[in-house]
Amino acid sequence: MINMDYSTHARGKLIKEYRDNNEIVSKEGVVLKDCIFPSISYAARFVTGKSQNGYDTWKVNDTTTLGEYLIDAGIRKIKRRNR
């Protein structure tokens, strides 16, 4: 399920089109069809309803973010600084 609250600052034409199409997202926020996004952050924004860094938002398990997993696997070279 996606967060149906959608921040006005988390813009995106594609996100709005997907969210507004009841064949793709139900009134309850259930995603009914596959959605394709240009980036993992865009997909995270679609799900959460606000601007997100996809590397920090998506998790491969309960404790490991996608970014951490990709760094550990040698696929992603950049390590983000803690804020």
N, CA, C and O atoms as a CHARMM CRD file, in Angstrom:
* protein
*
  332
    1    1 MET  N      0.84200  -1.17700   0.00000 PROA 1      0.00000
    2    1 MET  CA     0.00000   0.00000   0.00000 PROA 1      0.00000
    3    1 MET  C      0.88600   1.23900   0.00000 PROA 1      0.00000
    4    1 MET  O      1.97600   1.25500   0.57200 PROA 1      0.00000
    5    2 ILE  N      0.38500   2.26600  -0.65600 PROA 2      0.00000
    6    2 ILE  CA     1.11200   3.52300  -0.67300 PROA 2      0.00000
    7    2 ILE  C      0.46000   4.50200   0.28800 PROA 2      0.00000
    8    2 ILE  O     -0.71300   4.36300   0.63300 PROA 2      0.00000
    9    3 ASN  N      1.22900   5.48900   0.71300 PROA 3      0.00000
   10    3 ASN  CA     0.71600   6.55200   1.55600 PROA 3      0.00000
   11    3 ASN  C     -0.12300   7.46700   0.67100 PROA 3      0.00000
   12    3 ASN  O      0.39900   8.05500  -0.27700 PROA 3      0.00000
   13    4 MET  N     -1.40500   7.59700   0.96400 PROA 4      0.00000
   14    4 MET  CA    -2.29000   8.39000   0.10800 PROA 4      0.00000
   15    4 MET  C     -2.15400   9.88700   0.37200 PROA 4      0.00000
   16    4 MET  O     -2.62300  10.69200  -0.43200 PROA 4      0.00000
   17    5 ASP  N     -1.51900  10.28200   1.48600 PROA 5      0.00000
   18    5 ASP  CA    -1.21400  11.69300   1.70900 PROA 5      0.00000
   19    5 ASP  C     -0.06100  12.04100   0.79400 PROA 5      0.00000
   20    5 ASP  O      0.96600  11.36200   0.79000 PROA 5      0.00000
   21    6 TYR  N     -0.22700  13.09000   0.02400 PROA 6      0.00000
   22    6 TYR  CA     0.78200  13.42900  -0.97100 PROA 6      0.00000
   23    6 TYR  C      1.17900  14.88100  -0.81500 PROA 6      0.00000
   24    6 TYR  O      0.36900  15.78100  -1.03900 PROA 6      0.00000
   25    7 SER  N      2.41800  15.10900  -0.43200 PROA 7      0.00000
   26    7 SER  CA     2.92000  16.46800  -0.24700 PROA 7      0.00000
   27    7 SER  C      2.92500  17.21500  -1.57300 PROA 7      0.00000
   28    7 SER  O      3.24300  16.64000  -2.61400 PROA 7      0.00000
   29    8 THR  N      2.57600  18.48000  -1.53400 PROA 8      0.00000
   30    8 THR  CA     2.56700  19.27500  -2.75800 PROA 8      0.00000
   31    8 THR  C      3.97800  19.50500  -3.26700 PROA 8      0.00000
   32    8 THR  O      4.16200  19.72900  -4.46300 PROA 8      0.00000
   33    9 HSD  N      4.98400  19.45700  -2.39800 PROA 9      0.00000
   34    9 HSD  CA     6.35800  19.67100  -2.85500 PROA 9      0.00000
   35    9 HSD  C      6.95500  18.42400  -3.50600 PROA 9      0.00000
   36    9 HSD  O      7.97000  18.51700  -4.19600 PROA 9      0.00000
   37   10 ALA  N      6.34700  17.27400  -3.29700 PROA 10     0.00000
   38   10 ALA  CA     6.83900  16.03900  -3.91000 PROA 10     0.00000
   39   10 ALA  C      6.16200  15.87100  -5.26300 PROA 10     0.00000
   40   10 ALA  O      5.31800  14.99400  -5.44800 PROA 10     0.00000
   41   11 ARG  N      6.53800  16.70600  -6.18000 PROA 11     0.00000
   42   11 ARG  CA     5.88000  16.74500  -7.47900 PROA 11     0.00000
   43   11 ARG  C      6.40100  15.66600  -8.40600 PROA 11     0.00000
   44   11 ARG  O      7.44700  15.05800  -8.17700 PROA 11     0.00000
   45   12 GLY  N      5.65400  15.45800  -9.42800 PROA 12     0.00000
   46   12 GLY  CA     6.05700  14.54000 -10.47700 PROA 12     0.00000
   47   12 GLY  C      4.85300  14.18400 -11.31400 PROA 12     0.00000
   48   12 GLY  O      3.88300  13.61100 -10.81900 PROA 12     0.00000
   49   13 LYS  N      4.91900  14.52900 -12.59100 PROA 13     0.00000
   50   13 LYS  CA     3.79100  14.27700 -13.48900 PROA 13     0.00000
   51   13 LYS  C      3.44400  12.79200 -13.53300 PROA 13     0.00000
   52   13 LYS  O      2.27100  12.42700 -13.45100 PROA 13     0.00000
   53   14 LEU  N      4.44700  11.94200 -13.66100 PROA 14     0.00000
   54   14 LEU  CA     4.21300  10.50800 -13.72800 PROA 14     0.00000
   55   14 LEU  C      3.59300   9.98600 -12.43500 PROA 14     0.00000
   56   14 LEU  O      2.67500   9.16600 -12.46700 PROA 14     0.00000
   57   15 ILE  N      4.09400  10.46100 -11.30600 PROA 15     0.00000
   58   15 ILE  CA     3.54200  10.04500 -10.01100 PROA 15     0.00000
   59   15 ILE  C      2.08000  10.42600  -9.91300 PROA 15     0.00000
   60   15 ILE  O      1.25100   9.61200  -9.50500 PROA 15     0.00000
   61   16 LYS  N      1.75300  11.65200 -10.28000 PROA 16     0.00000
   62   16 LYS  CA     0.36500  12.12200 -10.23200 PROA 16     0.00000
   63   16 LYS  C     -0.52000  11.28800 -11.15800 PROA 16     0.00000
   64   16 LYS  O     -1.63200  10.91100 -10.78700 PROA 16     0.00000
   65   17 GLU  N     -0.02600  11.00100 -12.35800 PROA 17     0.00000
   66   17 GLU  CA    -0.80300  10.18700 -13.29500 PROA 17     0.00000
   67   17 GLU  C     -1.08300   8.80600 -12.71800 PROA 17     0.00000
   68   17 GLU  O     -2.20900   8.31700 -12.81000 PROA 17     0.00000
   69   18 TYR  N     -0.08200   8.17400 -12.12900 PROA 18     0.00000
   70   18 TYR  CA    -0.28000   6.85200 -11.51900 PROA 18     0.00000
   71   18 TYR  C     -1.25400   6.93500 -10.34800 PROA 18     0.00000
   72   18 TYR  O     -2.18500   6.13400 -10.25800 PROA 18     0.00000
   73   19 ARG  N     -1.04700   7.89500  -9.45000 PROA 19     0.00000
   74   19 ARG  CA    -1.89100   8.01000  -8.25700 PROA 19     0.00000
   75   19 ARG  C     -3.33800   8.33400  -8.59600 PROA 19     0.00000
   76   19 ARG  O     -4.25400   7.87800  -7.91100 PROA 19     0.00000
   77   20 ASP  N     -3.55000   9.11400  -9.64500 PROA 20     0.00000
   78   20 ASP  CA    -4.90300   9.53600 -10.01800 PROA 20     0.00000
   79   20 ASP  C     -5.65100   8.49700 -10.84700 PROA 20     0.00000
   80   20 ASP  O     -6.85200   8.64200 -11.07700 PROA 20     0.00000
   81   21 ASN  N     -4.96900   7.46400 -11.29400 PROA 21     0.00000
   82   21 ASN  CA    -5.58600   6.44000 -12.14100 PROA 21     0.00000
   83   21 ASN  C     -6.06500   5.28700 -11.26000 PROA 21     0.00000
   84   21 ASN  O     -5.25400   4.53700 -10.71800 PROA 21     0.00000
   85   22 ASN  N     -7.40000   5.14600 -11.11800 PROA 22     0.00000
   86   22 ASN  CA    -7.93200   4.11200 -10.21600 PROA 22     0.00000
   87   22 ASN  C     -7.76000   2.70300 -10.76700 PROA 22     0.00000
   88   22 ASN  O     -8.09000   1.73600 -10.08000 PROA 22     0.00000
   89   23 GLU  N     -7.25000   2.55900 -11.99800 PROA 23     0.00000
   90   23 GLU  CA    -6.89100   1.22900 -12.49700 PROA 23     0.00000
   91   23 GLU  C     -5.48500   0.84900 -12.03000 PROA 23     0.00000
   92   23 GLU  O     -5.10200  -0.32000 -12.09400 PROA 23     0.00000
   93   24 ILE  N     -4.71700   1.83600 -11.56200 PROA 24     0.00000
   94   24 ILE  CA    -3.35000   1.58100 -11.09100 PROA 24     0.00000
   95   24 ILE  C     -3.28300   1.59300  -9.57000 PROA 24     0.00000
   96   24 ILE  O     -2.63300   0.73600  -8.97100 PROA 24     0.00000
   97   25 VAL  N     -3.95200   2.56400  -8.93900 PROA 25     0.00000
   98   25 VAL  CA    -3.96300   2.67300  -7.47400 PROA 25     0.00000
   99   25 VAL  C     -5.40900   2.78000  -7.00500 PROA 25     0.00000
  100   25 VAL  O     -6.15200   3.65500  -7.45100 PROA 25     0.00000
  101   26 SER  N     -5.80200   1.88200  -6.10000 PROA 26     0.00000
  102   26 SER  CA    -7.16700   1.91800  -5.56400 PROA 26     0.00000
  103   26 SER  C     -7.33900   3.09700  -4.61300 PROA 26     0.00000
  104   26 SER  O     -6.36100   3.73700  -4.22500 PROA 26     0.00000
  105   27 LYS  N     -8.58100   3.37800  -4.24000 PROA 27     0.00000
  106   27 LYS  CA    -8.87200   4.45700  -3.28100 PROA 27     0.00000
  107   27 LYS  C     -8.18000   4.21000  -1.94300 PROA 27     0.00000
  108   27 LYS  O     -7.87100   5.15400  -1.21500 PROA 27     0.00000
  109   28 GLU  N     -7.93900   2.94400  -1.62300 PROA 28     0.00000
  110   28 GLU  CA    -7.30500   2.57300  -0.35600 PROA 28     0.00000
  111   28 GLU  C     -5.78600   2.63700  -0.42500 PROA 28     0.00000
  112   28 GLU  O     -5.11200   2.44800   0.58700 PROA 28     0.00000
  113   29 GLY  N     -5.24100   2.90100  -1.61000 PROA 29     0.00000
  114   29 GLY  CA    -3.79500   3.00000  -1.75600 PROA 29     0.00000
  115   29 GLY  C     -3.11200   1.70600  -2.16000 PROA 29     0.00000
  116   29 GLY  O     -1.88900   1.60100  -2.07200 PROA 29     0.00000
  117   30 VAL  N     -3.88200   0.71800  -2.60200 PROA 30     0.00000
  118   30 VAL  CA    -3.30700  -0.53900  -3.05700 PROA 30     0.00000
  119   30 VAL  C     -2.88200  -0.38100  -4.51700 PROA 30     0.00000
  120   30 VAL  O     -3.67300   0.04800  -5.35700 PROA 30     0.00000
  121   31 VAL  N     -1.63200  -0.72800  -4.80900 PROA 31     0.00000
  122   31 VAL  CA    -1.13300  -0.65800  -6.17500 PROA 31     0.00000
  123   31 VAL  C     -1.64000  -1.89600  -6.91500 PROA 31     0.00000
  124   31 VAL  O     -1.34700  -3.02700  -6.52900 PROA 31     0.00000
  125   32 LEU  N     -2.40300  -1.66300  -7.98000 PROA 32     0.00000
  126   32 LEU  CA    -3.06700  -2.74200  -8.69700 PROA 32     0.00000
  127   32 LEU  C     -2.29500  -3.23200  -9.92000 PROA 32     0.00000
  128   32 LEU  O     -2.51900  -4.34900 -10.38600 PROA 32     0.00000
  129   33 LYS  N     -1.39100  -2.40600 -10.44100 PROA 33     0.00000
  130   33 LYS  CA    -0.61500  -2.76600 -11.62800 PROA 33     0.00000
  131   33 LYS  C      0.83500  -2.35800 -11.41700 PROA 33     0.00000
  132   33 LYS  O      1.13900  -1.49200 -10.59700 PROA 33     0.00000
  133   34 ASP  N      1.71500  -2.99000 -12.16300 PROA 34     0.00000
  134   34 ASP  CA     3.12900  -2.61700 -12.11800 PROA 34     0.00000
  135   34 ASP  C      3.31200  -1.17800 -12.58900 PROA 34     0.00000
  136   34 ASP  O      2.64900  -0.73500 -13.52700 PROA 34     0.00000
  137   35 CYS  N      4.20000  -0.46600 -11.94500 PROA 35     0.00000
  138   35 CYS  CA     4.52800   0.90900 -12.31300 PROA 35     0.00000
  139   35 CYS  C      6.02200   0.98200 -12.59400 PROA 35     0.00000
  140   35 CYS  O      6.82800   0.39800 -11.87000 PROA 35     0.00000
  141   36 ILE  N      6.38100   1.69100 -13.63300 PROA 36     0.00000
  142   36 ILE  CA     7.78500   1.85400 -13.99300 PROA 36     0.00000
  143   36 ILE  C      8.18200   3.29400 -13.73800 PROA 36     0.00000
  144   36 ILE  O      7.48900   4.22200 -14.15700 PROA 36     0.00000
  145   37 PHE  N      9.31500   3.48400 -13.03800 PROA 37     0.00000
  146   37 PHE  CA     9.79700   4.81500 -12.68300 PROA 37     0.00000
  147   37 PHE  C     11.20900   5.00900 -13.20600 PROA 37     0.00000
  148   37 PHE  O     11.94000   4.03500 -13.38600 PROA 37     0.00000
  149   38 PRO  N     11.60500   6.26000 -13.45300 PROA 38     0.00000
  150   38 PRO  CA    12.94000   6.52300 -13.97600 PROA 38     0.00000
  151   38 PRO  C     14.05400   6.35500 -12.94900 PROA 38     0.00000
  152   38 PRO  O     15.22600   6.29100 -13.32300 PROA 38     0.00000
  153   39 SER  N     13.71500   6.28200 -11.66600 PROA 39     0.00000
  154   39 SER  CA    14.74300   6.11400 -10.63600 PROA 39     0.00000
  155   39 SER  C     14.12900   5.48700  -9.39000 PROA 39     0.00000
  156   39 SER  O     12.91000   5.45600  -9.22700 PROA 39     0.00000
  157   40 ILE  N     15.00300   4.98700  -8.51300 PROA 40     0.00000
  158   40 ILE  CA    14.50900   4.40900  -7.26400 PROA 40     0.00000
  159   40 ILE  C     13.96600   5.48400  -6.33400 PROA 40     0.00000
  160   40 ILE  O     13.07100   5.21600  -5.53200 PROA 40     0.00000
  161   41 SER  N     14.49700   6.69200  -6.43300 PROA 41     0.00000
  162   41 SER  CA    13.99400   7.79100  -5.60200 PROA 41     0.00000
  163   41 SER  C     12.60100   8.21800  -6.04900 PROA 41     0.00000
  164   41 SER  O     11.75600   8.55200  -5.21800 PROA 41     0.00000
  165   42 TYR  N     12.36000   8.21000  -7.34600 PROA 42     0.00000
  166   42 TYR  CA    11.04200   8.54300  -7.88400 PROA 42     0.00000
  167   42 TYR  C     10.02200   7.51300  -7.41000 PROA 42     0.00000
  168   42 TYR  O      8.90300   7.86900  -7.04200 PROA 42     0.00000
  169   43 ALA  N     10.40500   6.23500  -7.41800 PROA 43     0.00000
  170   43 ALA  CA     9.52100   5.16800  -6.94100 PROA 43     0.00000
  171   43 ALA  C      9.24300   5.32500  -5.44500 PROA 43     0.00000
  172   43 ALA  O      8.11400   5.12300  -4.99700 PROA 43     0.00000
  173   44 ALA  N     10.26500   5.68300  -4.68100 PROA 44     0.00000
  174   44 ALA  CA    10.08000   5.90000  -3.24100 PROA 44     0.00000
  175   44 ALA  C      9.13500   7.08300  -2.99300 PROA 44     0.00000
  176   44 ALA  O      8.31500   7.04600  -2.07700 PROA 44     0.00000
  177   45 ARG  N      9.25400   8.10700  -3.79500 PROA 45     0.00000
  178   45 ARG  CA     8.37500   9.26700  -3.68600 PROA 45     0.00000
  179   45 ARG  C      6.92800   8.87100  -3.97900 PROA 45     0.00000
  180   45 ARG  O      6.00700   9.36100  -3.32500 PROA 45     0.00000
  181   46 PHE  N      6.72600   7.99900  -4.94700 PROA 46     0.00000
  182   46 PHE  CA     5.39300   7.49700  -5.28500 PROA 46     0.00000
  183   46 PHE  C      4.77500   6.77000  -4.08800 PROA 46     0.00000
  184   46 PHE  O      3.60000   6.97000  -3.78000 PROA 46     0.00000
  185   47 VAL  N      5.55200   5.93900  -3.42400 PROA 47     0.00000
  186   47 VAL  CA     5.04300   5.13200  -2.31500 PROA 47     0.00000
  187   47 VAL  C      4.81600   5.96100  -1.05700 PROA 47     0.00000
  188   47 VAL  O      3.79300   5.80700  -0.39000 PROA 47     0.00000
  189   48 THR  N      5.76500   6.84100  -0.72700 PROA 48     0.00000
  190   48 THR  CA     5.68600   7.57200   0.53800 PROA 48     0.00000
  191   48 THR  C      4.88100   8.86300   0.45400 PROA 48     0.00000
  192   48 THR  O      4.36200   9.33600   1.46500 PROA 48     0.00000
  193   49 GLY  N      4.77400   9.43600  -0.73900 PROA 49     0.00000
  194   49 GLY  CA     4.05000  10.68900  -0.89700 PROA 49     0.00000
  195   49 GLY  C      4.88300  11.91700  -0.61700 PROA 49     0.00000
  196   49 GLY  O      4.35000  13.02400  -0.54300 PROA 49     0.00000
  197   50 LYS  N      6.18800  11.74000  -0.46000 PROA 50     0.00000
  198   50 LYS  CA     7.06300  12.89100  -0.21300 PROA 50     0.00000
  199   50 LYS  C      8.43600  12.61800  -0.80800 PROA 50     0.00000
  200   50 LYS  O      8.75900  11.47600  -1.13500 PROA 50     0.00000
  201   51 SER  N      9.23500  13.65000  -0.94900 PROA 51     0.00000
  202   51 SER  CA    10.57200  13.49700  -1.51700 PROA 51     0.00000
  203   51 SER  C     11.39600  12.53100  -0.68100 PROA 51     0.00000
  204   51 SER  O     11.41100  12.60900   0.54800 PROA 51     0.00000
  205   52 GLN  N     12.07700  11.62500  -1.35900 PROA 52     0.00000
  206   52 GLN  CA    12.85200  10.58400  -0.68300 PROA 52     0.00000
  207   52 GLN  C     14.12300  10.29100  -1.46400 PROA 52     0.00000
  208   52 GLN  O     14.17900  10.48300  -2.67900 PROA 52     0.00000
  209   53 ASN  N     15.13100   9.82700  -0.76100 PROA 53     0.00000
  210   53 ASN  CA    16.30600   9.26000  -1.39800 PROA 53     0.00000
  211   53 ASN  C     16.06200   7.75400  -1.44200 PROA 53     0.00000
  212   53 ASN  O     16.01000   7.09700  -0.40200 PROA 53     0.00000
  213   54 GLY  N     15.91300   7.21800  -2.63600 PROA 54     0.00000
  214   54 GLY  CA    15.59000   5.80100  -2.78000 PROA 54     0.00000
  215   54 GLY  C     16.61900   4.86900  -2.17400 PROA 54     0.00000
  216   54 GLY  O     16.26800   3.80000  -1.67500 PROA 54     0.00000
  217   55 TYR  N     17.90500   5.26500  -2.20900 PROA 55     0.00000
  218   55 TYR  CA    18.94200   4.41500  -1.62800 PROA 55     0.00000
  219   55 TYR  C     18.77100   4.27400  -0.11800 PROA 55     0.00000
  220   55 TYR  O     19.16600   3.26300   0.46100 PROA 55     0.00000
  221   56 ASP  N     18.18500   5.28600   0.51800 PROA 56     0.00000
  222   56 ASP  CA    17.96000   5.23900   1.96400 PROA 56     0.00000
  223   56 ASP  C     16.57900   4.68700   2.32000 PROA 56     0.00000
  224   56 ASP  O     16.40100   4.11300   3.39500 PROA 56     0.00000
  225   57 THR  N     15.61000   4.85600   1.43300 PROA 57     0.00000
  226   57 THR  CA    14.22500   4.46500   1.71900 PROA 57     0.00000
  227   57 THR  C     13.99100   2.97300   1.56100 PROA 57     0.00000
  228   57 THR  O     13.40500   2.33700   2.43700 PROA 57     0.00000
  229   58 TRP  N     14.45000   2.41000   0.44100 PROA 58     0.00000
  230   58 TRP  CA    14.21000   0.98900   0.17800 PROA 58     0.00000
  231   58 TRP  C     15.12100   0.12900   1.04000 PROA 58     0.00000
  232   58 TRP  O     16.29700   0.43900   1.23000 PROA 58     0.00000
  233   59 LYS  N     14.55800  -0.95200   1.55600 PROA 59     0.00000
  234   59 LYS  CA    15.30400  -1.86900   2.41100 PROA 59     0.00000
  235   59 LYS  C     15.34000  -3.24800   1.78000 PROA 59     0.00000
  236   59 LYS  O     14.34900  -3.70500   1.20900 PROA 59     0.00000
  237   60 VAL  N     16.48300  -3.91000   1.88400 PROA 60     0.00000
  238   60 VAL  CA    16.60000  -5.28200   1.39500 PROA 60     0.00000
  239   60 VAL  C     16.27400  -6.28700   2.50200 PROA 60     0.00000
  240   60 VAL  O     15.99600  -7.45600   2.23400 PROA 60     0.00000
  241   61 ASN  N     16.31400  -5.81700   3.73400 PROA 61     0.00000
  242   61 ASN  CA    15.85500  -6.60000   4.88200 PROA 61     0.00000
  243   61 ASN  C     15.51700  -5.59100   5.99100 PROA 61     0.00000
  244   61 ASN  O     15.48300  -4.38900   5.72800 PROA 61     0.00000
  245   62 ASP  N     15.27200  -6.04400   7.19300 PROA 62     0.00000
  246   62 ASP  CA    14.82800  -5.14400   8.26300 PROA 62     0.00000
  247   62 ASP  C     15.84400  -4.07200   8.63800 PROA 62     0.00000
  248   62 ASP  O     15.46400  -3.02000   9.15300 PROA 62     0.00000
  249   63 THR  N     17.11900  -4.31800   8.39100 PROA 63     0.00000
  250   63 THR  CA    18.14100  -3.37600   8.86200 PROA 63     0.00000
  251   63 THR  C     19.02400  -2.77600   7.77600 PROA 63     0.00000
  252   63 THR  O     19.73500  -1.80500   8.03700 PROA 63     0.00000
  253   64 THR  N     18.99800  -3.32700   6.56900 PROA 64     0.00000
  254   64 THR  CA    19.92700  -2.89800   5.52300 PROA 64     0.00000
  255   64 THR  C     19.20900  -2.13000   4.42100 PROA 64     0.00000
  256   64 THR  O     18.26300  -2.63400   3.81500 PROA 64     0.00000
  257   65 THR  N     19.66600  -0.90700   4.16600 PROA 65     0.00000
  258   65 THR  CA    19.08700  -0.13300   3.07000 PROA 65     0.00000
  259   65 THR  C     19.62900  -0.64200   1.73900 PROA 65     0.00000
  260   65 THR  O     20.65100  -1.32700   1.69700 PROA 65     0.00000
  261   66 LEU  N     18.94800  -0.30800   0.67000 PROA 66     0.00000
  262   66 LEU  CA    19.41800  -0.68000  -0.66000 PROA 66     0.00000
  263   66 LEU  C     20.79200  -0.07500  -0.93000 PROA 66     0.00000
  264   66 LEU  O     21.66100  -0.72900  -1.50500 PROA 66     0.00000
  265   67 GLY  N     20.98500   1.17600  -0.51300 PROA 67     0.00000
  266   67 GLY  CA    22.28600   1.83100  -0.69900 PROA 67     0.00000
  267   67 GLY  C     23.41300   1.09100  -0.00900 PROA 67     0.00000
  268   67 GLY  O     24.47700   0.88700  -0.59400 PROA 67     0.00000
  269   68 GLU  N     23.18700   0.68700   1.23500 PROA 68     0.00000
  270   68 GLU  CA    24.20200  -0.06800   1.97900 PROA 68     0.00000
  271   68 GLU  C     24.49000  -1.41100   1.30200 PROA 68     0.00000
  272   68 GLU  O     25.64200  -1.82800   1.18100 PROA 68     0.00000
  273   69 TYR  N     23.43700  -2.06600   0.87400 PROA 69     0.00000
  274   69 TYR  CA    23.58700  -3.36400   0.20800 PROA 69     0.00000
  275   69 TYR  C     24.42300  -3.22300  -1.06800 PROA 69     0.00000
  276   69 TYR  O     25.32100  -4.02700  -1.31600 PROA 69     0.00000
  277   70 LEU  N     24.12600  -2.20700  -1.86900 PROA 70     0.00000
  278   70 LEU  CA    24.85100  -2.01400  -3.12700 PROA 70     0.00000
  279   70 LEU  C     26.31300  -1.64200  -2.89100 PROA 70     0.00000
  280   70 LEU  O     27.18700  -2.04700  -3.65800 PROA 70     0.00000
  281   71 ILE  N     26.58200  -0.87500  -1.83800 PROA 71     0.00000
  282   71 ILE  CA    27.96700  -0.54800  -1.48600 PROA 71     0.00000
  283   71 ILE  C     28.70700  -1.81200  -1.05300 PROA 71     0.00000
  284   71 ILE  O     29.81800  -2.07400  -1.51300 PROA 71     0.00000
  285   72 ASP  N     28.08900  -2.59100  -0.17000 PROA 72     0.00000
  286   72 ASP  CA    28.71100  -3.82700   0.30500 PROA 72     0.00000
  287   72 ASP  C     28.95800  -4.82000  -0.83300 PROA 72     0.00000
  288   72 ASP  O     29.92900  -5.57600  -0.80100 PROA 72     0.00000
  289   73 ALA  N     28.07800  -4.81700  -1.83600 PROA 73     0.00000
  290   73 ALA  CA    28.21300  -5.72700  -2.97300 PROA 73     0.00000
  291   73 ALA  C     29.20600  -5.20200  -4.01000 PROA 73     0.00000
  292   73 ALA  O     29.50400  -5.88700  -4.98800 PROA 73     0.00000
  293   74 GLY  N     29.72000  -3.98000  -3.79700 PROA 74     0.00000
  294   74 GLY  CA    30.67400  -3.39300  -4.72400 PROA 74     0.00000
  295   74 GLY  C     30.03500  -2.81600  -5.97700 PROA 74     0.00000
  296   74 GLY  O     30.73000  -2.51900  -6.94900 PROA 74     0.00000
  297   75 ILE  N     28.72600  -2.65600  -5.96300 PROA 75     0.00000
  298   75 ILE  CA    27.99500  -2.13600  -7.12400 PROA 75     0.00000
  299   75 ILE  C     27.89700  -0.61600  -7.07400 PROA 75     0.00000
  300   75 ILE  O     27.95100   0.04800  -8.10900 PROA 75     0.00000
  301   76 ARG  N     27.75500  -0.07200  -5.88700 PROA 76     0.00000
  302   76 ARG  CA    27.64900   1.37700  -5.70300 PROA 76     0.00000
  303   76 ARG  C     28.90600   1.83700  -4.98400 PROA 76     0.00000
  304   76 ARG  O     29.26500   1.30000  -3.93600 PROA 76     0.00000
  305   77 LYS  N     29.56700   2.82900  -5.54800 PROA 77     0.00000
  306   77 LYS  CA    30.86200   3.25600  -5.01800 PROA 77     0.00000
  307   77 LYS  C     30.76300   4.38300  -3.99600 PROA 77     0.00000
  308   77 LYS  O     31.65100   4.52600  -3.15500 PROA 77     0.00000
  309   78 ILE  N     29.72500   5.16600  -4.05100 PROA 78     0.00000
  310   78 ILE  CA    29.62900   6.35500  -3.20500 PROA 78     0.00000
  311   78 ILE  C     28.98900   6.01700  -1.87700 PROA 78     0.00000
  312   78 ILE  O     27.98600   5.30700  -1.81900 PROA 78     0.00000
  313   79 LYS  N     29.57000   6.52500  -0.82500 PROA 79     0.00000
  314   79 LYS  CA    28.95900   6.37200   0.48700 PROA 79     0.00000
  315   79 LYS  C     28.48900   7.75300   0.91300 PROA 79     0.00000
  316   79 LYS  O     29.27700   8.69800   0.93200 PROA 79     0.00000
  317   80 ARG  N     27.22600   7.87700   1.25100 PROA 80     0.00000
  318   80 ARG  CA    26.67500   9.16400   1.65800 PROA 80     0.00000
  319   80 ARG  C     27.13400   9.52600   3.05600 PROA 80     0.00000
  320   80 ARG  O     27.30200   8.66100   3.91600 PROA 80     0.00000
  321   81 ARG  N     27.33500  10.83100   3.27300 PROA 81     0.00000
  322   81 ARG  CA    27.67200  11.30100   4.61600 PROA 81     0.00000
  323   81 ARG  C     26.42900  11.31100   5.48500 PROA 81     0.00000
  324   81 ARG  O     25.32900  11.57800   5.00400 PROA 81     0.00000
  325   82 ASN  N     26.60400  11.02100   6.76300 PROA 82     0.00000
  326   82 ASN  CA    25.48600  11.13100   7.70000 PROA 82     0.00000
  327   82 ASN  C     25.11200  12.58800   7.85400 PROA 82     0.00000
  328   82 ASN  O     25.96900  13.47000   7.88900 PROA 82     0.00000
  329   83 ARG  N     23.83300  12.81800   7.94600 PROA 83     0.00000
  330   83 ARG  CA    23.35500  14.20700   8.08000 PROA 83     0.00000
  331   83 ARG  C     23.21100  14.58100   9.52300 PROA 83     0.00000
  332   83 ARG  O     22.82200  15.70700   9.83300 PROA 83     0.00000
